[in-house]
């Protein structure tokens, strides 16, 4: 049975002026609380990329962790957290990326990826694409092959796909 995208959309709450004035935050908490919607999102992601094709799943801090962990479980794959600078307790590889105002840095443990491993990157939202591209660069620097990038939501008007051209991209809900 195909997933009902309108039902998923109805479970994503708009929070105006968060985290700052003028931003409409897409709150996925109601969707996560709905067991059918949550499991459907995980299942659709796994089916899209195919069992047996992924060795590791990267989850991008913080909501990406929520989605990436069960995806990794269903693939029988390892889970790798990509975190903001200074949050991981071991040697790291770092990648700086542009934000609307300034820059930020993502980090991944230096020994997280074995060269040649097939890696799926998972996050909640693709906005400008900078975070996803930074995560992909980290994986590739460690010798991994990025099989794809998956998000629950894509904010199409921000044109994030441009920064991740060349990677297979999968999302369920588009705004």
LINTAZI-V983240 format. One record per residue. RES is the residue in three letters. NEAR is the number of other C-alpha atoms within 8 Angstrom. D_CENTER is the distance of its C-alpha to the mean C-alpha in Angstrom with 2 decimals. Layout:
# LINTAZI-V983240
res & near & d_center
RES & NEAR & D_CENTER
RES & NEAR & D_CENTER
This chain:
# LINTAZI-V983240
res & near & d_center
UNK & 2 & 24.66
UNK & 3 & 22.11
UNK & 6 & 19.50
UNK & 6 & 20.82
UNK & 8 & 18.41
UNK & 6 & 20.97
UNK & 8 & 20.93
UNK & 11 & 17.19
UNK & 8 & 17.78
UNK & 7 & 20.74
UNK & 9 & 18.78
UNK & 12 & 16.56
UNK & 10 & 18.81
UNK & 8 & 19.48
UNK & 9 & 20.49
UNK & 9 & 22.56
UNK & 10 & 23.03
UNK & 10 & 20.16
UNK & 6 & 19.38
UNK & 6 & 22.19
UNK & 7 & 24.71
UNK & 7 & 23.73
UNK & 9 & 20.03
UNK & 9 & 19.17
UNK & 10 & 16.30
UNK & 8 & 14.49
UNK & 9 & 14.98
UNK & 9 & 13.33
UNK & 8 & 15.74
UNK & 10 & 18.32
UNK & 11 & 16.07
UNK & 9 & 15.01
UNK & 7 & 18.77
UNK & 8 & 19.77
UNK & 7 & 19.92
UNK & 6 & 20.28
UNK & 11 & 17.43
UNK & 11 & 14.98
UNK & 8 & 16.27
UNK & 9 & 16.29
UNK & 10 & 12.58
UNK & 11 & 12.10
UNK & 9 & 15.11
UNK & 9 & 14.26
UNK & 11 & 11.08
UNK & 12 & 13.36
UNK & 8 & 16.23
UNK & 7 & 14.63
UNK & 9 & 13.90
UNK & 8 & 17.00
UNK & 9 & 18.05
UNK & 7 & 19.52
UNK & 8 & 17.38
UNK & 15 & 14.74
UNK & 12 & 15.94
UNK & 14 & 12.97
UNK & 17 & 9.39
UNK & 13 & 7.43
UNK & 18 & 5.72
UNK & 14 & 5.47
UNK & 11 & 8.53
UNK & 8 & 9.44
UNK & 9 & 8.15
UNK & 12 & 4.92
UNK & 13 & 8.06
UNK & 9 & 9.65
UNK & 13 & 7.74
UNK & 15 & 7.19
UNK & 11 & 10.84
UNK & 9 & 12.62
UNK & 13 & 10.94
UNK & 13 & 12.23
UNK & 9 & 15.44
UNK & 9 & 16.06
UNK & 12 & 15.69
UNK & 8 & 17.97
UNK & 11 & 15.62
UNK & 9 & 15.07
UNK & 11 & 12.19
UNK & 10 & 11.45
UNK & 10 & 10.49
UNK & 12 & 9.75
UNK & 12 & 11.84
UNK & 10 & 13.89
UNK & 10 & 17.21
UNK & 6 & 19.79
UNK & 6 & 17.89
UNK & 11 & 18.01
UNK & 5 & 21.56
UNK & 6 & 22.17
UNK & 8 & 22.42
UNK & 10 & 19.31
UNK & 9 & 18.24
UNK & 10 & 17.19
UNK & 11 & 15.84
UNK & 9 & 16.91
UNK & 10 & 15.48
UNK & 9 & 17.07
UNK & 8 & 16.65
UNK & 5 & 18.95
UNK & 5 & 21.52
UNK & 6 & 21.37
UNK & 9 & 18.81
UNK & 10 & 16.41
UNK & 10 & 15.67
UNK & 14 & 12.91
UNK & 15 & 14.36
UNK & 14 & 14.06
UNK & 10 & 17.18
UNK & 10 & 19.52
UNK & 8 & 20.28
UNK & 8 & 16.88
UNK & 11 & 16.91
UNK & 9 & 20.14
UNK & 7 & 21.07
UNK & 7 & 20.51
UNK & 12 & 17.81
UNK & 12 & 15.43
UNK & 15 & 11.77
UNK & 13 & 8.70
UNK & 16 & 5.33
UNK & 15 & 2.71
UNK & 17 & 1.66
UNK & 10 & 5.29
UNK & 9 & 6.71
UNK & 13 & 7.52
UNK & 11 & 10.76
UNK & 10 & 12.71
UNK & 13 & 10.31
UNK & 12 & 11.49
UNK & 9 & 8.64
UNK & 12 & 6.80
UNK & 10 & 10.43
UNK & 12 & 11.33
UNK & 13 & 8.98
UNK & 10 & 10.45
UNK & 9 & 13.79
UNK & 13 & 13.75
UNK & 13 & 13.24
UNK & 10 & 15.91
UNK & 7 & 18.19
UNK & 12 & 18.40
UNK & 11 & 19.36
UNK & 14 & 16.42
UNK & 10 & 15.81
UNK & 13 & 12.40
UNK & 10 & 12.87
UNK & 12 & 10.00
UNK & 13 & 6.62
UNK & 12 & 5.65
UNK & 13 & 5.08
UNK & 11 & 7.96
UNK & 12 & 9.50
UNK & 13 & 10.58
UNK & 12 & 13.22
UNK & 10 & 15.38
UNK & 5 & 18.07
UNK & 7 & 16.14
UNK & 10 & 15.96
UNK & 13 & 12.63
UNK & 11 & 13.13
UNK & 7 & 16.04
UNK & 9 & 14.24
UNK & 10 & 12.28
UNK & 7 & 15.44
UNK & 4 & 16.33
UNK & 9 & 13.03
UNK & 8 & 12.75
UNK & 8 & 10.35
UNK & 10 & 10.04
UNK & 10 & 9.72
UNK & 10 & 12.22
UNK & 10 & 13.46
UNK & 8 & 14.53
UNK & 7 & 16.52
